[in-house]
Amino acid sequence: MQDDKKYLLDSALKFLGYRPRSRKEITDYLNKKTDNENQISQILDQLDKLKLINDEEFTAWLVKSRSRNRGSIFIKQDLKKYGIEAKDLKTNDLEIAINLLNKKKPQDYNQAYRYLAYRGIPSSVIAHAIKSVYNKENVN
């Protein structure tokens, strides 16, 4: 029993060593290793005491790493996948869209629109970004 708990803790620590993880992600990982809910709960409590699980820090890390090439729509989907509700997500979709357009330089409005939409930029931001990058009021 004690060996199982040590194995689970070691596994969780190794899993956390690669990158930050959400509480749900660690729980799912431990559920694959054992179906003993009591041990999983104890491991999660230990990780909490060691301050190794922090969904707020995980959220900040994920937003920072994904906002280079993804808009808020995809970031919210990613957060939901990791068990985090993204009500007050703070991303600057306009800045992300402008950076993406400056890298790619699509040929026309439709191509630019699709390019940004496929990267999770909200449609309300896309037109502003295209106008800003191409310095035109009516981009065709």
C-alpha angles and dihedrals in degrees: 000000000000090000090054091052092048090049091050093048092048090048092049092048091050090048089052091049094073099056140328114295135201122237090249092050092053091044091052090048092051091046088061089055098046142358093216101117092187093059092045090052091050092049091049090050090052092049089049091052090050088049091236095128116062118149092192092057090043090053092050091049093048094047092049094048097043100040092075091077108004135069129227094270093064094038090055089050091051092049091050089052088055092050098257124128109223103203098140100032111168111209129139100228092178092056091045091049093049091050091049092049092048090054097046105028098200116210101237144009095267093050091047092047093051092045092055096039091054088056095055100259110151114247090237089065101040098075092049091050093049092049091048095050098042095038093226133125094211112033112188 
